[in-house]
Amino acid sequence: MIPVIGLVVGVVVGLFTHPSVPLWLQPYLPIAIVAALDAVFGGVRALLERSFDDKVFVISFGTNVVIAGLIVYLGDQLGVGSQLSTGVVVVLGIRIFTNAAAIRRFIFRA
């Protein structure tokens, strides 16, 4: 219940304060969000399969975001940031849809 309350409070605060993202962080934010979604879908799948471990989830969440950000940063430094960003989104997107399909199969038995 505490995470749900924290989510609601965070959304309400965000709606009223209109936070802005610094310009230097804007290229990395979408990649971080996709990486975080990958960890969340993996966590939900593990929960449904009764193999969820909170330590694994937290470490997966953090490392997904950091590694995806580092890959995009490296791409920016090499001058191929958009290509590596696309690659990261494709790979994480495949993982998200794979986990979503497993969740759907578990819930609907189909």
N, C-alpha and C positions, 0 to 999 in steps of 0.2 A: 504494500500500500504506500510506503514511503516513496518509492520511485515514481509512482503515478502522481502523487501530490507534488513532488519536485518537478515533474514534467509540466503539470498544469500551472504551477507558480512561474516556471521559466517562460512558458508561452505567454502568460498574462503580462509579465514584466517586459518581455520583448515587444509585445503589441503596444504598450504604453510608452516605452522609452525609445523606440525606433533606433536600435543600435546600428552603427555603421562599421563596415569592414574596412580596415586600412588598405590602401591601394596595393601595397606590396604583397598582401596576403590573398587578394582576390583570385589570382590564378590557381591557388592551392585549395581554396575552400570547396569547390565542387568535387575535387578528387578526394578530399578528406571525408566529405559527406557520403560519397559512394563507398569508400572503404569502410566507414562506420556502418552503413547499411548492410554490407557483406557480413560483418561480424554479428549484427543483430539477427539477420536471417539465419546465420549459422547457429546462433544461440537458441533461437526458437526451435529450429530443427532438432538440436541436441536435447532440448527440454522435452519435446514430444517423443523422442526416442529413449527418454529416461537416462541419458548419459551426460546431462548438463553438469558442468563444474564451474563455479563462479570464478575461480582463479584463472582457468583456461579462457573464459569469456573476457575477463578484464584484460588479460595479456594479449589475446587475439585482437580485441578492440583497439588497444593502444598501438600494437605493432603494425596492424593493418594501416592505420592512419599515418604513422611515422614513415613506414616504408614507402607507401604510395606518395607521400609528400616528398621524400628524398629522391624518388625516381623522377618526379616532375621537376624538382630543383636541378637535378643532374642534367635533365634534358634541356632546361633553360640555359644552363651554363654551356652546354655543347651546341646550342642554337637549334635544337630539334625538340623544343618543349611541347609543341602541339602534337607532334607525332607520338611522343612517349605518353602524353596525357591521354590520347586516344587509345593507345595500347593498354594503359592501366584501366581505363573505363571499360574496354571490351572484356578484359580478363575478369575484372570484378563483376561486371554485368553477367557474364556466363555463370560465375559462382552464385550470384544472387538468384538467377533464374533456376539453377539446379536445386538450390535449397528451397526455393518457392515451390518447385514441382514436388519435392519430397514432402513438404508440409501439406500440400494439397492432397497428395496420395494418402498421407496419414489421416487427414481429417475426413476426406470423402471416401476413403477406401477404394479409390479409382486411379 
